[in-house]
């Protein structure tokens, strides 16, 4: 019989609060990077996930993600409305903490993932369409991939693919969906013809600090215990974030002769993204390498939107999609704790990571496209040209971030 450990329970509850804090942090991070006339709308696109996804998770999401599976592809309905969930330890997932704590921790992941996508949608999407999108996306995209990777009978879990805290489930998933959404929605008015600049760098820097702080719960909390594994995930998280921020800054110096605050902040997030799937599997040297490569790689990748002409407004694909992809593959290279990667002679682990990435990309891209096209046909996706010109704060919410 499993017994509740108070230290583990305390750490998981604290971690849940830290991960929830990341969503307001993301709101500030994104909110500072848009034009002032769209600041409120951008904030709301993150905050509304805290309401909608919570309800979805309680009613259906947890059951579809961690319930008794349907062939390893999707959970069943045995935990609908949290049926059968108690304050006792879970025999499958969190054997030293109350199952309610595990449900809550995983709920915070489900909340922030669709919020990440909003960075590619800002300044032009109807708020009503966005609400419908995150609800459908959570049910039909997030929950199945979560089950594949983290449920005990999930097909990627049984295959042996490694994802400590959400490289595939959260970041590749959100990044690829953001790229698809950018193509389906089309460009913002004036994109590539006029400068569209961040209106408040201070907000973005503050959001970065909250994200960095909360990410310790995101990664170290995924150990589901207070001990050696959480300590490892904690330090590797910080090392990767710091090294990626430094690498992005150096890349900017090389290309532009200066280092920007936005660049440093984006680099830090890229490092946090990349270390997420690897944080409990790699050592300090591996974390350093993952971070340095992530910072340099993502700093160049975000320029693809200029080359190919798609309007991923806040570089969700460049940071989360590419950062998550690199992190998931890097896990198969540098893993040495609890699993062996390529550097320890296990080539098969790298192949498993690549397969997990490919499956996530294909499924996420196809389902996201279908969901967006369905919404477009029913209620439309974009605001009118006049509303876009006026700004979504007034047209979608009747509010202004700043009174002149």
C-alpha positions in Angstrom: 0.0 0.0 0.0 1.3 3.4 -0.9 1.8 6.0 1.8 1.6 9.8 1.4 4.9 11.6 1.8 4.4 15.1 3.2 7.6 16.5 1.7 6.7 15.2 -1.8 3.2 16.5 -1.4 4.4 19.9 -0.3 6.8 20.2 -3.2 4.2 19.1 -5.8 1.7 21.6 -4.5 4.3 24.4 -4.6 5.3 23.3 -8.1 1.7 23.4 -9.2 1.5 27.0 -8.0 4.7 27.9 -9.8 3.4 26.4 -13.0 0.2 28.3 -12.7 2.2 31.5 -12.2 3.8 30.9 -15.6 0.5 31.7 -17.4 0.3 35.3 -16.0 4.0 35.4 -16.7 3.4 34.4 -20.3 0.6 37.0 -20.6 3.1 39.7 -19.6 5.8 38.3 -21.8 3.5 38.3 -24.8 1.6 41.5 -23.8 4.7 43.6 -23.9 5.7 42.5 -27.4 2.5 43.6 -29.1 1.3 47.1 -30.0 -0.4 49.0 -27.2 -3.8 48.8 -28.9 -3.7 45.0 -28.5 -2.2 44.6 -25.1 -5.4 43.8 -23.2 -6.5 41.2 -25.8 -3.1 39.5 -25.7 -3.2 39.3 -21.9 -6.7 37.9 -22.0 -5.6 35.2 -24.5 -3.4 33.7 -21.7 -5.7 34.4 -18.8 -8.8 32.9 -20.3 -7.0 29.6 -20.6 -7.0 29.5 -16.8 -10.8 29.4 -16.8 -11.7 27.4 -19.8 -9.0 24.7 -19.6 -9.6 24.2 -15.9 -13.2 23.3 -16.5 -12.3 21.1 -19.5 -9.7 19.3 -17.5 -12.0 18.5 -14.6 -14.9 17.4 -16.8 -13.0 15.5 -19.5 -9.4 16.3 -19.9 -7.8 14.4 -17.1 -9.8 11.3 -18.0 -8.8 11.5 -21.6 -5.2 12.1 -20.7 -4.6 9.7 -17.8 -7.7 7.4 -17.7 -7.8 3.8 -18.8 -6.6 4.0 -22.4 -8.0 3.0 -25.7 -5.2 1.2 -27.4 -2.6 3.5 -26.1 -3.9 6.4 -28.1 -6.4 8.1 -25.7 -7.7 7.7 -22.2 -11.2 6.5 -21.5 -14.0 8.2 -19.6 -13.5 6.4 -16.3 -12.4 9.7 -14.6 -14.9 12.0 -16.1 -15.7 14.8 -13.6 -12.8 13.3 -11.7 -14.8 10.2 -10.9 -12.7 7.9 -8.7 -10.0 10.5 -7.9 -9.4 10.8 -4.2 -7.0 12.2 -1.6 -5.2 8.9 -1.6 -2.1 8.2 -3.6 -2.5 7.2 -7.2 -1.3 3.6 -7.8 -0.1 4.5 -11.3 1.3 8.1 -11.4 2.1 9.7 -8.0 2.5 7.0 -5.4 3.7 9.3 -2.6 1.2 12.2 -3.0 -2.6 12.5 -3.1 -4.0 12.0 -6.5 -5.7 15.4 -6.3 -2.2 16.9 -6.2 -1.2 15.1 -9.3 -4.4 16.1 -11.1 -3.8 19.7 -10.1 -0.1 19.7 -11.3 -1.0 18.2 -14.6 -3.9 20.7 -15.0 -1.4 23.6 -15.0 0.4 22.1 -17.9 -2.9 21.7 -19.8 -3.6 25.4 -19.1 -0.4 27.0 -20.3 0.0 24.9 -23.5 -2.8 26.4 -25.6 -1.9 29.8 -24.1 1.5 29.4 -25.8 -0.1 29.2 -29.2 -1.8 32.6 -28.7 1.5 34.3 -29.5 1.1 33.3 -33.1 -2.5 34.6 -33.2 -2.3 38.0 -31.6 -3.6 41.2 -33.1 -6.0 39.6 -35.6 -8.1 36.7 -34.3 -11.6 37.0 -33.0 -11.7 36.4 -29.2 -14.8 34.2 -29.6 -13.0 32.1 -32.2 -10.0 31.8 -29.9 -12.1 30.6 -27.0 -13.6 27.9 -29.2 -10.2 27.0 -30.6 -8.5 26.4 -27.2 -11.5 24.3 -26.0 -11.4 22.0 -29.1 -7.6 22.0 -29.3 -7.4 20.9 -25.6 -9.8 18.0 -26.2 -8.6 16.7 -29.5 -4.9 17.6 -29.6 -3.5 18.1 -26.1 -5.2 15.3 -24.3 -4.4 12.5 -26.8 -0.7 13.5 -27.1 -0.5 13.8 -23.3 -1.8 10.2 -23.1 0.7 9.0 -25.7 3.7 10.3 -23.8 2.8 10.2 -20.1 0.1 7.7 -19.5 1.3 4.2 -18.5 -0.4 2.6 -21.5 0.4 5.4 -23.9 2.1 4.1 -27.0 5.1 6.5 -26.9 5.5 5.8 -23.2 5.6 2.1 -23.8 8.0 2.6 -26.7 10.4 4.3 -24.3 10.4 7.8 -25.7 11.6 10.2 -23.0 9.9 13.5 -22.2 10.6 14.6 -18.6 8.3 17.7 -18.5 6.8 18.4 -21.9 9.1 18.8 -24.8 6.7 17.0 -27.1 3.4 17.3 -25.1 3.8 21.0 -24.5 6.3 22.8 -26.7 6.5 20.9 -30.0 2.7 20.5 -29.8 2.1 24.2 -29.3 4.9 25.3 -31.6 3.6 23.3 -34.6 0.0 24.3 -33.9 1.2 28.0 -33.8 2.9 27.6 -37.2 -0.3 26.1 -38.8 -2.4 28.8 -37.2 -0.2 31.5 -38.6 -0.6 30.2 -42.1 -4.4 29.7 -41.8 -5.0 33.1 -40.3 -2.8 35.0 -42.6 -0.6 38.0 -42.0 -1.4 41.0 -39.9 -2.2 44.2 -41.8 1.2 45.9 -42.6 3.3 42.8 -41.9 6.6 43.1 -43.8 5.6 46.6 -45.1 5.8 48.5 -41.8 7.5 48.2 -38.5 5.4 46.3 -35.9 7.4 46.9 -32.6 6.9 45.8 -29.0 5.2 48.5 -27.0 6.6 47.7 -23.6 9.9 45.9 -23.2 9.6 46.2 -19.4 6.5 44.0 -19.4 8.2 41.4 -21.5 11.3 41.4 -19.1 9.0 41.0 -16.1 7.1 38.2 -17.8 10.4 36.5 -18.5 11.4 36.6 -14.9 8.1 35.0 -13.9 8.4 32.3 -16.5 12.0 31.5 -15.5 10.9 31.4 -11.8 7.8 29.3 -12.5 9.8 26.9 -14.8 11.5 25.4 -11.7 8.1 24.0 -10.8 7.4 23.0 -14.4 10.6 20.9 -14.6 11.7 20.0 -11.1 8.1 19.4 -10.1 7.8 16.7 -12.8 10.0 14.5 -10.6 6.8 14.2 -8.5 9.1 14.0 -5.4 11.4 16.2 -3.3 14.7 14.5 -3.7 17.7 13.8 -6.0 15.8 13.9 -9.2 14.0 17.2 -8.5 17.3 18.7 -7.5 18.9 17.6 -10.8 16.0 19.0 -12.8 16.1 22.3 -10.9 19.8 23.0 -11.7 19.8 21.8 -15.3 16.8 24.0 -15.9 18.6 27.1 -14.7 21.9 26.2 -16.5 20.1 25.8 -19.8 18.1 29.0 -19.5 21.2 31.1 -18.6 23.4 29.6 -21.3 20.7 30.0 -24.0 20.1 33.6 -23.1 23.9 34.2 -23.4 24.1 32.4 -26.7 21.2 34.4 -28.2 22.9 37.6 -27.0 26.2 36.7 -28.6 24.3 35.8 -31.9 22.8 39.2 -31.9 26.1 40.8 -31.4 27.6 38.9 -34.3 24.7 39.8 -36.6 23.6 43.3 -35.5 26.5 44.6 -33.3 24.2 45.0 -30.3 22.3 42.9 -27.8 18.6 43.5 -27.1 16.5 42.9 -24.0 13.9 41.1 -26.1 16.6 38.9 -27.5 18.0 38.0 -24.1 14.5 37.2 -22.8 13.7 35.1 -25.9 16.9 33.2 -25.5 16.2 32.4 -21.9 12.8 31.1 -22.8 14.3 29.0 -25.7 16.7 27.5 -23.2 13.9 26.7 -20.8 11.9 25.1 -23.6 14.8 23.0 -24.8 15.8 21.6 -21.4 12.2 20.7 -20.5 12.2 17.2 -22.0 15.7 16.5 -20.8 15.9 18.2 -17.4 15.7 14.9 -15.3 17.7 12.8 -17.7 20.9 14.9 -18.4 23.8 16.1 -16.4 25.2 19.7 -16.1 27.4 19.4 -19.2 24.5 18.2 -21.2 22.3 21.0 -19.9 25.0 23.6 -20.9 25.3 22.2 -24.4 21.5 22.0 -24.8 21.1 25.6 -23.7 24.0 27.1 -25.8 22.7 25.3 -29.0 19.1 26.3 -28.3 19.9 30.0 -27.9 21.9 30.1 -31.1 19.6 27.9 -33.1 16.4 29.6 -32.1 17.8 33.1 -32.6 18.4 32.3 -36.3 15.2 30.2 -36.7 12.9 33.1 -35.8 14.1 34.8 -39.0 12.5 32.1 -41.1 9.2 34.0 -41.0 10.8 36.8 -42.9 12.2 34.4 -45.5 9.0 32.4 -46.0 6.5 35.2 -45.3 4.4 33.7 -42.6 3.3 35.9 -39.7 4.1 34.0 -36.5 3.6 37.2 -34.5 5.7 36.4 -31.4 7.8 33.6 -32.7 6.1 30.7 -31.0 7.3 28.3 -33.7 10.8 29.6 -33.7 11.2 29.4 -29.9 8.8 26.6 -28.7 8.6 24.5 -31.9 12.3 24.5 -32.8 13.4 24.7 -29.1 11.2 21.8 -28.2 12.3 19.8 -31.2 16.0 20.3 -30.4 15.4 19.5 -26.7 13.5 16.3 -27.4 16.2 15.1 -29.9 19.0 16.3 -27.5 17.5 14.1 -24.8 18.2 11.1 -27.0 21.8 12.3 -27.3 22.7 13.4 -23.8 20.6 11.2 -21.5 22.6 9.6 -18.8 20.3 9.6 -15.7 17.7 6.9 -15.6 18.3 6.3 -19.3 21.1 6.2 -21.8 21.4 8.3 -24.9 23.6 8.3 -28.0 26.7 9.5 -26.2 26.5 6.4 -24.0 26.1 4.2 -27.0 22.4 3.9 -27.1 21.5 4.9 -30.7 18.0 3.4 -30.4 17.0 6.1 -27.9 17.7 8.8 -30.4 15.5 7.0 -32.9 12.7 6.8 -30.4 13.0 10.5 -29.7 12.8 11.3 -33.4 9.7 9.1 -33.8 8.0 10.8 -30.9 8.8 14.2 -32.5 7.5 13.2 -35.9 4.3 11.7 -34.5 3.6 14.9 -32.5 4.3 17.1 -35.4 2.0 15.3 -37.8 -0.9 14.8 -35.5 -0.8 18.3 -34.1 -0.5 19.9 -37.5 -3.4 18.0 -39.1 -5.8 18.3 -36.2 -5.0 22.0 -35.6 -5.7 22.7 -39.3 -9.0 20.8 -39.2 -10.1 22.6 -36.0 -9.2 26.1 -37.4 -11.0 25.4 -40.7 -14.1 24.2 -38.9 -14.2 27.3 -36.7 -13.6 29.5 -39.8 -16.6 27.9 -41.5 -18.9 28.3 -38.5 -18.1 31.7 -37.0 -15.0 33.0 -38.8 -11.5 33.4 -37.4 -10.4 37.0 -38.1 -11.7 40.3 -37.0 -12.6 42.8 -39.7 -10.0 45.0 -41.3 -11.5 48.0 -39.5 -11.4 46.3 -36.1 -7.8 45.2 -36.7 -6.9 48.8 -37.5 -8.6 50.1 -34.4 -7.1 47.4 -32.2 -8.5 44.4 -30.5 -8.6 45.9 -27.0 -11.5 48.2 -27.9 -13.2 46.0 -30.5 -13.1 42.7 -28.6 -13.2 43.8 -25.0 -14.2 47.5 -24.8 -11.1 48.2 -22.7 -7.8 50.0 -23.1 -4.5 49.1 -21.5 -3.5 52.8 -21.2 -5.6 55.9 -20.9 -4.0 58.8 -22.7 
